[in-house]
Amino acid sequence: MRRRQSIRTYDSQNISETHLQLIKDYIEREANFIGPFGRKGRVELVQVNNNVTV
């Protein structure tokens, strides 16, 4: 499980700056990623343009 990855491709429509900030604020709160056994999960937001990482 240490090397598990989940990679997704979605619609190319941009999200608003407001929604992007809400997502970033959520990711920054460590308490949102504490699992049932007390371990912390890791989430990384990767922005892309035309399915290419920015």
N, C-alpha and C positions, 0 to 999 in steps of 0.2 A: 504493500500500500504506500510506501514512502515515495515511489516514483509515479504514482497515479496522476494522470492528466485528463482534463476534460476540455476539449477544444470545440467551439461552436462557431457556426457561420450563420449570420442573420441578415435580414433585410438591409439594404444599403442606405435606408433613410436615416438622416442625422437626428440625434435627440437634442432637445433644447438644453441650453446652458443651465437652466433651473433644474432639470432632471439630472443632468450630469453632476451638478453640485450635490444634490440629494444623495445620489449613489456614492459619491466620494465621502460624504459625511458619514454615511452608514458604514462603509468599509473601514474608516478610521477608528470607529468605536470597537475596541478589543472585545468588549462584552458580547457583541453580536456574533462572535465566532468561537465561543467556548462550547465544546462538545459535551456529551453526556458523561464522559469520563474525566472531565476537567482539562482536556488538552485543547489547545488553540488551533483552529483551522487557518488556512492562508488563502486569501483571495487577492487576485491581481487583476486590475482593470487595464485592458490593453486596447488602446484606440487604434482604429484602422481607417484607411481611405481606399475605396475600391478593392477591398479584400487584401490589402497590403498593410502590414504593421507600420504605424507612424513612428 
